[in-house]
Amino acid sequence: MNRIRFATLFLKKSLTPRETAMKKWIGIFFVLISAAALVAQAPAGKDLGWAFPTAAMVVNKPPLHEQEEGQLTIEGSGKSYTMPQIEDLNAPPDWFSSEHAPAPRVVTDGRVNKGFACGSCHLMNGLGHPESGDIQGLTPEYFIQTMKDFKSGKRKDPIRMTAIAQATPEEDIGAAAEWFASLKTPATPWIKVIEQNTVPKTYLGQGRMRFIDPDDKATEPIGNRIIMLPMDVKRARLRDPHPGAGFNALVPVGSVAKGKALAQTGGNGKTVECAICHGEGLKGLGNVPRLANVHPIYLVRQLYNFQTGANSSADAALMKRVVAKLTDEDIVNLAAYAASLTR
């Protein structure tokens, strides 16, 4: 079925019985695909939509009452983009191109790998939004191996990274690895951890980013969750790479202290001290990645992936016993603590 026919089918005011049945089965197909993507990442039987955002959860509701129309700007940039340009995964906005070395083509041109420029999700500072990963400053060796693991299926991300790794030429992966490794450490933390017993009612919006619901002023218990919200909704929507456009991580009260105790002592044999491999202050050690001030829901996803085998890479083999005894609360506490550290 061509695209015009597909669109026409859903725009008709009245459908034939055959078309009605086709519409029903197409809807079921997309629900099953979205559900399969979620199951492939999140552990079965756990309500972890707050950590594993999928397209099926997205609500088509603007987070701001003001219109995002015409040419949009960021203070100090001198550039302007429309919102459709900003949301184009083929060509991310590079608001401050003079602040970094010229970017390799795969960072700014999604045609290299069938539609996903690195800078669209990970931003031009490498710090990214919560649905993606913080890749700023990773060693080229670790970056390249990670892409190989996604390509081979040893690491699984059915939403994005599996397809991206399979479509990106090796030379472009190498160029991106060197470029992101060269980016400067931000002057202020991209993530601010805040302990709270209750949180605002939120929803998953465009870009799989979570927003406070503008139509529901109620609050709810945080439970054993981490709720990631933009520090500045407008700047986050514009993919601003500067300080202040990062994210507040709302975490359970006491989780940072509990995470610190577990990370630093190993919890009487429950796990091992994180700094042994990840370095002092969890800032990374050699090719072992930094955990400090990384998006905590990204860390949550990785810890669960180690437990479930969704990540079966060589690095995951080293982590398997480390995470085996961790409870859901332990995982949230460790992620909250790591995110609270300065990089």
Secondary structure, DSSP 8 states (H G I E B T S, - for coil): --HHHHHHHHH-SS--HHHHHHHHHHHHHHHHHHHHHHHHHS-TT---TTTS--GGG-----S-SS---S-EE-TTT--EE-HHHHT-TTS---TTGGGS----HHHH-GGGGTS--HHHHH-TTS---TTS---TT--HHHHHHHHHHHHHTSB--TTTHHHHHHHS-HHHHHHHHHHHHHS---SS-SEEEEE-SEEE-EEE-GGG-EEE-TT---EEE--S--EEEESSHHHHHTT--STTSSEEEEE-TTHHHHHHHHHHH-TTTTS--THHHH-GGG--BTTB---TT--HHHHHHHHHHHHHTSB-SHHHHHHHHHHTT--HHHHHHHHHHHHHS--
